[in-house]
Every structure is written in C-alpha cells, then in structure tokens.
Amino acid sequence: MSFCPNCGTQNKDGNRFCKMCGTSLRVPDPVKPAEESAVVEVPETEPEAVPVPVQEKAPATVKSSAVSNYNPLTELVPYDGKEMLFTLEGQAFSVSEEMDAYLHYRKVFQHAAKYMVQHVMRDYDEQVRDLDSYLTKFPIMYVHYRRYLVDAAVKILVNYEIYDIDREEFETELGKDFSKCNEVYETIIEAFNNTIAENQARAARNVSLLPSMIFSGGVLGFAQALAYNAATTSLAESCIRNANVSASQRNEIFRRITREDVYSNLMYDYWAVHYSLTYRMHERGIKVWYPSIETNTKAKSLMSNITNDLVPDDKKASALIQTFVNRPMQKGLIQYIMDYYQRSPEAMAIVDYVGLENSDR
C-alpha cells in the first residue's frame, strides 16, 4: 500500500492516481509556466462535436431510464484551451492554455456525471429494494450509465489521433484507479459470505465461489458476466437467493448501504472519468495541464497558511494567486476568494470561471 503525498489517503500498490483527490502517484513532469505574452486566437470554426453515444439496450435484468440526446454529453467535445486573464486586488495573472483545457474538461464532465448519476438513482430507487436486488442489479446500472462517459472520453482521444486506447482498456484502467462503488460492493459481498460461513449452510460452497467466478476484475467483470451471460446471471441470482442467510440477516447487511453514500460514490466514480482522460492526453503531449504532486503540495501549503491567518493582508492576494496557478480547484480556495473579497467583480469572475461545484471537496 502507498500513501498519497497530497491528501495522505492510503492507495493500493500500482494505482496511478489517488482514489480520494486524483493526484498522480507517479513522478511528476516539470511544470511548464504559462507564457505571459502568449496571444491565443479563437478558431474560426467550432471543433467537430463528439456524437452522443447511441444508447445500448440495457440487460434484461435492469430496466434503464432513457438518456435523451439533449444532455451535457453534447458538451463533451475536443477543446483546445486558451489563455485566460484575471485580476485580484489589481494584480493581473493568467491561466495557461493547458490549464484552461483541463478546467474545461473537469467542468463539463462534472455536469455530465451529475446527469448520469440522476439516471442511475432513478433506476436504483425503482428497482433496488433489498440486498438481493442490490447485488444483482446495481452493478449493471453502474456500468451501463458510466459507459456514456467512457465512450465520450474515448472519442475525444480518437479525435487527437490516439487510437490505441479503446473502451475496454480505458474502462478497465478507470476501474482500477477510481471505484468507490466497487469497494463498498466488495465489502457487502464479504459480509454476505461471512454470514454464510457463520451459518455453516450447505449453500455456502456455491455462493463462496461468487468473488472469483463473477467479481474478478471489479465491477466491470461483474457487470459483463451478468449482462452478457444469461447462464451466469441465473446462477448468481440462484446462489444469492438460495443461500442460507435469513431475511433479518439480509436486512441487516442491506441497511449498511445508504442512499446518500450510493449517490456520492457514484458521483465520485463518474466524475473521475475526466482524471483518466486528461492524464492520458497530458501523457501523450496534448496541451492539457494535469495536477502533479509538486503543484498539489504547494497549493495545499499555501491554502493552509492563508486560512490560518499566517499570511499578512497585504500579501494575501499574491498568496491566493499562487495557490490558484498551482491548483485552481484546491479545497476551499474558490469559496475563500468569494467570501474574503465579498463577491467583488474581480472575485466573482474567478468564481464563475472555476465554479464552486468544481472545487475539491
């Protein structure tokens, strides 16, 4: 296990990103300063839009709510950033083209993720009534709607002539790095199997095979098994249904799953698609900024000193600007700028650009 140098969260060995804050766990590349004199011309024509993925028919075990063509996915198009200029207490500073591109993708994927999560929760409220339906239906919902975001991300990569990353590869790596829903799911499966073991039931032998037979590879493997293999689906449902776990025991395990946690974990996992996309773009030399350990550490230290009143008032604007250019979505930064400057026009220009919802939680 390794620890994130930015937020201290423990991560599995081999993870490329922190599962909590998205910080790259690899050795950072040197941060390129923005060119102050750079002049960016707005292209005369709009970039070619990424087509909204055609909805695949949902597996028979889940009735999926319709995703309309008019939704935030239409905003998920290739975007070349432009230099942005702002002032704070009269001090001018710029946002580089690379950072502007990153913030754009972060914002539109946040909107699209929220839209998709609303659809998942609609299905969840309709169909997940107990432990059995959670175990068999939720993973299918999860992957079904996440694929809209994954497909859009892959199409953006293809637009930049990155042809060696397909949906399966992108989705597999995404599941390794960002999958809070799967972590909870595996905890519930473990509790279910432990209950079977404790009850010493005859069905224990069958159901204890579930993790290796169906859940290997995380949520993706589970969803594929249920969605595309009717025999496996039937076996899984039968094993779960016939396991010697009483109704009261099932209810006790199911009560550990709260709707609020399901929503927040879905939102985290879905929004994290932008981390995988921008990291891959940055890694391939496309002009997209990506947060590094170095920039995250600087922003965190600056923000800590600012909020603890260790920065004099006459130096505060400069410190806030330094924080912004190192990590504009630093936790508490945008809210602090808005409150400290009492919603002044300068402050609100920055707030509107980044967005409160786009900041780290």
Beta strands, then each sheet from edge to edge (+ up, - down):
strand 1: 2-3
strand 2: 10-11
strand 3: 84-88
strand 4: 91-95
sheet 1: 1+ 2-
sheet 2: 3+ 4-
end
